[in-house]
Amino acid sequence: MDISELTSAATAVLADRDPTGKAVTSVTVETTRDDTGWLSYEDTALVTYHDGATRPLTIRGTALAAALDQHADDEAELGSVPRVVIQIPARPVPANNTVHCAEHSGAHLETIACRWPHNAHPEGTPPQVGHPYRLTD
């Protein structure tokens, strides 16, 4: 299986299920062996963020789980099923884009570390409490 398929599946899972809005650098999935000796991948992945923080993410029933099943079959034919570390490409950051975000205070130039960034315009107001994704109610 091509790594781009795993990367696409991991990116889709993160878009649907990752609530933090922080930049993700990688998704790691360990192998597991059942009672019969069959090797496959865990139903939980470890998400690593740009700041080094990690958290588990359940992937059961997702496109990533299906892609990993295919990957495990391919790897088993080669004789082993190693742990998988999927590098997630950083989202593009527009040059000189002024934003408000949940990670930093005030209007500032957008960086990869910005969480839930949204454009800030000179006439705009800061995000309202309880609405971190919008400039106004």
C-alpha positions in Angstrom: 0.0 0.0 0.0 1.2 3.5 -0.9 1.9 5.8 2.1 -0.1 8.5 0.4 -3.3 6.4 0.9 -2.5 6.1 4.6 -1.8 9.8 4.8 -5.1 10.7 3.1 -7.1 8.4 5.4 -5.4 9.8 8.5 -6.0 13.4 7.4 -9.6 12.6 6.8 -10.0 11.0 10.3 -8.3 14.1 11.9 -10.6 16.4 10.0 -13.7 14.6 11.3 -12.6 13.8 14.9 -9.7 16.1 16.0 -11.3 18.7 18.3 -8.2 20.7 19.3 -7.5 22.6 16.1 -3.7 22.3 16.9 -1.4 21.3 14.1 -0.8 17.6 13.9 2.6 16.3 12.9 2.0 12.5 13.0 -0.4 9.6 13.7 1.2 6.5 15.1 -0.5 3.1 15.2 0.9 0.1 17.0 0.5 -3.5 16.1 -1.5 -6.1 18.1 -1.6 -9.9 18.0 -4.8 -11.8 18.7 -5.2 -15.2 20.4 -4.6 -17.0 17.1 -1.3 -15.2 16.5 -2.7 -12.9 13.8 -1.0 -9.5 13.6 -3.0 -6.4 12.8 -3.2 -2.8 13.9 -4.7 -1.3 17.1 -8.1 0.4 17.1 -6.5 3.4 18.7 -3.9 5.8 17.2 -1.6 8.2 19.0 -1.9 11.7 17.6 1.3 13.9 18.0 0.9 17.7 17.8 3.5 20.3 16.7 4.2 21.2 20.4 5.0 17.6 21.3 1.7 16.9 23.1 0.0 13.6 22.3 -3.5 12.1 22.7 -5.2 8.8 21.7 -7.7 8.7 18.9 -10.1 5.9 18.3 -10.0 4.9 14.6 -12.3 1.8 14.7 -14.7 1.9 11.7 -12.9 4.7 9.8 -11.2 4.8 6.4 -7.9 4.8 8.2 -8.7 1.5 9.9 -9.7 0.0 6.5 -6.5 1.3 5.0 -4.4 -0.1 7.8 -6.1 -3.5 7.4 -5.0 -3.5 3.7 -1.5 -2.3 4.8 -1.3 -5.1 7.4 -2.1 -7.7 4.7 0.5 -6.3 2.4 3.1 -6.2 5.2 2.3 -9.7 6.4 3.1 -11.0 2.9 6.6 -9.6 3.4 7.0 -11.3 6.8 6.3 -8.6 9.4 3.7 -6.0 10.4 5.6 -3.0 11.8 4.3 0.0 13.7 3.1 2.7 11.4 4.0 6.4 11.8 2.1 8.5 9.3 3.6 12.0 8.9 0.8 14.6 8.4 1.8 17.5 6.1 1.4 20.9 7.7 -1.5 23.0 6.4 -0.4 25.9 4.2 -0.2 29.2 6.2 -0.9 32.2 4.0 1.8 34.8 4.1 1.0 38.0 6.1 -2.4 36.7 7.1 -3.6 38.5 10.2 -5.8 36.3 12.4 -7.3 35.8 15.8 -6.9 32.3 17.2 -7.5 30.3 20.4 -3.8 29.8 21.0 -2.5 33.4 21.0 -4.0 36.7 22.3 -4.9 39.6 20.0 -4.6 39.9 16.3 -1.3 38.5 15.0 0.3 37.0 11.9 -0.9 33.4 11.4 1.6 30.6 12.2 1.5 26.9 12.1 0.9 26.9 15.9 -2.4 28.9 15.6 -5.4 27.0 16.9 -8.7 27.7 15.1 -7.3 30.7 13.2 -9.7 33.0 11.4 -9.1 36.2 9.5 -9.0 39.4 11.5 -9.7 42.7 9.6 -9.1 46.2 11.0 -12.8 46.7 11.3 -13.5 43.3 12.8 -14.0 42.5 16.5 -12.2 39.8 18.5 -13.9 36.4 18.8 -16.8 36.3 21.2 -16.7 34.1 24.3 -18.2 30.7 23.4 -17.6 31.2 19.7 -13.9 30.5 19.1 -14.5 30.0 15.4 -16.1 33.3 14.5 -15.1 36.9 14.7 -18.6 37.9 15.8 -21.9 36.3 16.9 
